[in-house]
Amino acid sequence: MEPSRIDYIFIGGLRTDYCITHTGHTRLGVMGGNAIYAATGAKVWNASVAIISRVGSNYPKEWIHSLHDAGINIDGIRVLEDPYDTRTFYAYISEEDRVDVNPAAHFLRINQPLPKELLDYRSSSELQDSRDNLHPLAIRPGDILPSAFQARAAHLSPAHFLTHAIVPVTLREHRIPLITLDPSIRYMESGFQDDLPVILHGLDAFLPSKSEARAFFRPAEPDIWEMAEAFGSMGSRYVVIKCGANGQYIWDKDRRHKWHVPAYPVKVKDVTGAGDTYCGGFLVGLDQTCDIVEAALRGTISASIAVEGISPFYTLETLPGLAEARLEALRPAVREF
């Protein structure tokens, strides 16, 4: 029997999350990772998805099996022989602002003891700005299975600079029709002014958060459209600057059009993975409609569902018709400039 076709591949990390939500609740030692959230964001739209990632031998096997049980292709998850640290700490100061360092201070802030698992924790994204060396968990072109090159589209979640510099080249060589990328905050800084165009060249869509975009241009303070146009000039066809509850700002470089898509109003429980979930819905929308605004709308709806619950699998429990109903309700709120 021939293997089932995978339409969308998500290249990124599988992690063990330790989070403090914006309401002060904690989620400790649970399955996470940007690739998972992106894949489940795509599955809101009944997409066939696969994850490409690397984990150490200590990564819980049951978590990988649960991805398979959720209908996500796991053939591209490479389990290395040695154990590696996959801890990720996030403290959300608000729905918009988070930090990923100094967990002791943030657990003190909510009057809870620091989990012993975080005693020696520094950051989940250290070394992602290296121009010289790939971390053992950094994804290489050789990690992409031949079957993945039959996909309709690929998304790269935040990862090491070198992964983002070299993997899209391989995807283009194998004629993946559509490639989108969400950058790592570690290389979104002024020191990478000459390096970022290497990543953006040939992308179909570049999807930074507003804080990442601001960090790249610091100390200058261009407005949102100036930042979007600057990223477009580096080589990406579309630029989407994600602003959380304030929606997204979209720049079409070729047509020189711009739009604002508002966030769908929901009661937020946990914003962990919202940006990644957005990217998953966006990728499916862009492929299926060839329309940047429709892509952004689908990303927005995927994210709106994700933040209403806890865990990356929450979006898979969506009631039939909910995503489509929200899509129709939000579409009239789009503004073109």
C-alpha positions in Angstrom: 0.0 0.0 0.0 1.4 3.4 -0.9 2.0 5.9 1.9 -0.6 8.6 2.2 0.4 12.0 0.8 1.5 14.7 3.1 0.4 18.2 1.9 2.1 20.4 4.5 5.4 20.0 6.4 6.3 21.8 9.5 9.9 22.1 10.4 10.7 23.1 13.9 11.1 22.1 17.5 9.6 19.6 19.9 9.9 20.8 23.5 9.1 20.3 27.1 7.3 23.4 28.3 7.3 25.2 31.6 5.0 28.1 31.3 3.4 30.8 33.5 0.3 32.2 31.8 -0.7 35.8 31.7 -3.2 35.0 34.5 -0.5 33.5 36.7 -1.3 29.8 36.2 1.4 27.3 35.5 1.9 24.4 33.1 5.0 22.4 34.1 6.8 19.7 32.2 4.2 19.4 29.4 4.5 18.6 25.7 5.1 21.7 23.6 7.1 22.9 20.6 6.5 25.4 17.8 6.3 22.6 15.2 3.4 20.9 17.0 1.4 24.1 17.4 1.9 25.0 13.8 0.9 21.5 12.6 -2.3 21.6 14.8 -3.1 25.1 13.5 -3.1 23.6 10.0 -5.3 20.7 11.0 -8.0 23.1 12.0 -8.6 23.2 8.2 -8.5 19.4 7.9 -5.0 19.5 6.4 -2.7 16.5 6.0 0.5 17.4 8.0 3.9 16.1 8.9 6.5 17.4 11.4 10.2 17.4 10.8 12.2 17.7 13.9 15.1 16.4 16.1 14.9 15.2 19.7 17.2 13.5 22.1 16.8 9.9 23.3 15.3 11.2 26.5 12.3 12.9 24.8 9.2 11.0 26.0 8.3 8.4 23.4 4.6 8.6 24.4 4.5 12.2 23.3 5.7 11.3 19.9 3.1 8.5 19.7 0.4 11.0 20.7 1.3 13.1 17.7 0.7 10.0 15.5 -2.6 9.3 17.3 -3.6 12.9 16.5 -3.2 12.3 12.8 0.2 14.0 12.4 2.8 12.2 10.3 5.9 11.6 12.6 8.2 9.9 10.1 10.3 13.0 9.9 11.0 13.2 13.7 14.6 12.0 14.2 15.4 10.6 17.7 19.1 11.0 18.3 21.2 8.4 20.3 22.1 10.9 23.0 19.9 12.8 25.4 19.4 16.6 24.9 17.8 19.4 26.8 14.4 20.4 25.4 13.2 22.5 28.2 11.4 25.8 27.3 10.4 28.3 29.9 8.0 31.2 29.2 6.5 33.7 31.5 3.7 35.8 30.0 3.7 39.2 31.6 0.5 40.0 29.6 -1.2 38.5 26.6 1.3 40.3 24.4 4.6 40.2 26.3 6.6 37.2 27.4 10.1 36.4 28.6 12.1 33.2 28.4 14.9 33.8 31.0 15.3 34.0 34.7 12.5 31.6 35.8 13.3 32.0 39.5 12.2 35.7 39.4 8.9 34.9 37.7 7.9 32.0 40.0 8.7 34.3 42.9 6.4 36.9 41.4 3.5 34.4 41.5 4.5 33.1 45.0 5.4 29.6 43.8 8.6 27.7 44.3 11.0 27.3 41.3 10.5 23.8 39.9 13.7 21.7 40.5 13.8 21.0 36.8 14.5 24.6 36.1 17.3 25.2 38.7 20.0 25.4 36.0 17.9 26.7 33.2 19.2 29.6 31.0 17.2 29.9 27.8 15.6 27.6 25.2 17.0 29.5 22.3 20.6 29.9 23.2 23.0 29.5 20.3 20.2 30.0 17.7 22.2 33.0 16.5 25.3 31.1 15.7 26.6 31.6 12.1 29.2 28.8 12.5 27.8 25.7 14.2 24.6 23.8 14.2 23.3 22.6 17.6 22.6 18.8 17.6 18.9 19.5 17.7 19.1 22.0 14.8 17.4 20.6 11.6 19.6 19.9 8.6 18.6 19.4 5.0 19.4 15.7 5.4 16.6 15.4 8.0 14.0 15.9 5.3 12.7 12.6 4.1 12.2 12.2 0.3 8.5 11.8 0.8 8.3 15.3 2.3 9.5 16.8 -1.0 6.1 15.9 -2.5 4.4 18.4 -0.1 2.4 21.3 -1.4 3.9 23.8 1.1 6.4 24.0 4.0 6.7 26.2 7.0 9.8 26.8 9.1 9.1 27.6 12.8 11.6 29.7 14.9 14.9 27.8 14.9 18.6 28.2 14.5 19.9 30.8 12.1 21.8 28.2 10.0 18.7 26.0 9.8 16.8 29.0 8.4 19.6 29.9 6.0 20.2 26.5 4.4 16.9 24.4 4.7 14.8 26.7 2.4 17.5 26.4 -0.3 17.0 22.6 -0.2 13.2 23.0 -0.3 13.4 25.2 -3.3 15.8 22.8 -5.1 13.2 20.1 -4.7 10.5 22.5 -6.0 8.3 22.8 -2.9 5.8 25.3 -4.3 5.3 27.4 -1.2 7.7 28.3 1.7 6.9 30.4 4.8 9.1 31.2 7.8 8.7 32.6 11.3 12.1 33.9 12.6 13.9 33.3 15.9 14.2 36.3 18.1 17.9 35.5 18.6 18.9 36.6 15.1 16.3 39.4 14.8 18.8 42.1 15.8 20.7 44.8 14.1 23.9 42.7 13.9 22.2 40.5 11.4 21.4 43.3 8.9 23.6 41.6 6.2 22.4 38.1 7.1 18.7 38.3 7.2 18.3 38.8 3.4 19.9 35.4 3.0 16.9 33.9 4.8 14.2 36.1 3.2 15.4 35.7 -0.4 12.8 33.6 -2.2 10.4 33.2 0.7 6.7 33.4 -0.1 5.9 34.8 3.3 7.9 36.1 6.3 5.9 36.1 9.6 7.7 37.9 12.4 6.0 39.2 15.6 5.9 42.9 16.2 8.5 42.6 19.0 10.9 40.7 16.7 10.5 43.3 13.9 11.1 46.1 16.4 14.2 44.4 17.8 15.7 44.0 14.3 15.5 47.8 13.6 16.5 49.0 17.0 17.6 51.7 17.9 15.6 53.1 14.9 11.8 53.1 15.4 10.2 52.7 11.9 6.4 52.4 11.8 4.8 49.0 11.1 4.5 49.6 7.4 8.0 50.8 7.0 9.2 47.6 8.7 7.0 45.4 6.5 8.2 47.1 3.4 11.9 46.8 4.5 11.5 43.1 5.0 9.8 42.8 1.6 12.7 44.5 0.0 15.0 41.8 1.4 13.3 39.2 -0.8 10.0 37.9 0.7 6.9 38.2 -1.5 4.6 38.7 1.5 5.3 40.1 5.0 2.9 39.5 7.9 3.8 41.3 11.2 1.9 39.5 13.9 0.6 41.7 16.7 -1.4 39.3 18.9 -4.6 40.9 20.1 -4.0 43.8 17.8 -4.2 41.6 14.7 -1.8 41.4 11.8 -0.4 43.8 9.3 0.1 42.4 5.8 2.3 43.7 3.0 2.2 42.4 -0.6 5.5 43.5 -2.1 4.6 42.8 -5.7 1.3 44.6 -5.7 2.3 47.1 -3.1 -0.9 46.6 -1.2 -1.4 46.5 2.6 -4.1 45.2 4.9 -4.9 44.9 8.6 -6.7 41.8 9.8 -8.0 42.1 13.3 -7.8 39.3 15.9 -11.0 37.3 16.4 -12.4 38.3 19.9 -12.3 35.4 22.3 -11.8 34.8 26.0 -8.1 34.0 26.3 -7.0 31.2 28.6 -3.4 30.6 27.4 -1.5 32.3 24.5 1.3 29.7 24.4 1.8 28.7 20.8 -0.7 31.2 19.4 1.8 32.7 16.8 2.8 29.2 15.7 -0.8 28.0 15.4 -1.4 31.2 13.3 1.4 30.2 10.9 -0.1 26.7 10.4 -3.5 28.1 9.5 -1.9 30.7 7.3 0.1 28.2 5.3 -3.0 26.1 4.5 -4.9 29.3 3.6 -2.2 30.6 1.3 -1.9 27.3 -0.5 -5.6 26.7 -0.9 -6.7 30.2 -1.9 -3.6 31.9 -3.3 -4.9 35.0 -1.5 -2.8 36.6 1.2 -5.8 38.1 3.0 -7.6 34.8 3.1 -4.5 33.1 4.4 -4.2 35.7 7.2 -7.9 35.1 8.1 -7.4 31.4 8.4 -4.3 31.9 10.5 -6.3 34.3 12.8 -9.1 31.8 13.3 -6.6 28.9 14.1 -5.0 31.1 16.7 -8.4 32.2 18.1 -9.3 28.6 18.8 -5.8 27.8 20.3 -5.9 30.5 22.9 -9.2 29.4 24.3 -7.7 26.3 25.7 -4.6 24.6 27.0 -2.2 22.3 25.1 -1.3 22.1 21.5 -4.1 19.5 20.9 -6.9 21.8 22.0 -7.5 23.0 18.4 -8.1 19.4 17.3 -11.2 19.3 19.5 -12.9 22.1 17.5 -16.6 21.7 16.9 -17.5 21.1 13.2 -18.2 24.3 11.4 -16.8 26.6 14.1 -13.7 27.7 12.1 -15.7 28.4 9.0 -18.3 30.4 11.0 -15.6 32.5 12.6 -14.0 33.0 9.2 -17.2 34.4 7.7 -17.7 36.6 10.7 -14.2 38.1 10.6 -13.9 38.7 6.9 -15.8 42.0 6.8 -13.5 43.5 9.4 -10.4 43.4 7.2 -9.2 46.9 6.3 -7.2 47.7 3.1 -4.9 50.7 3.1 
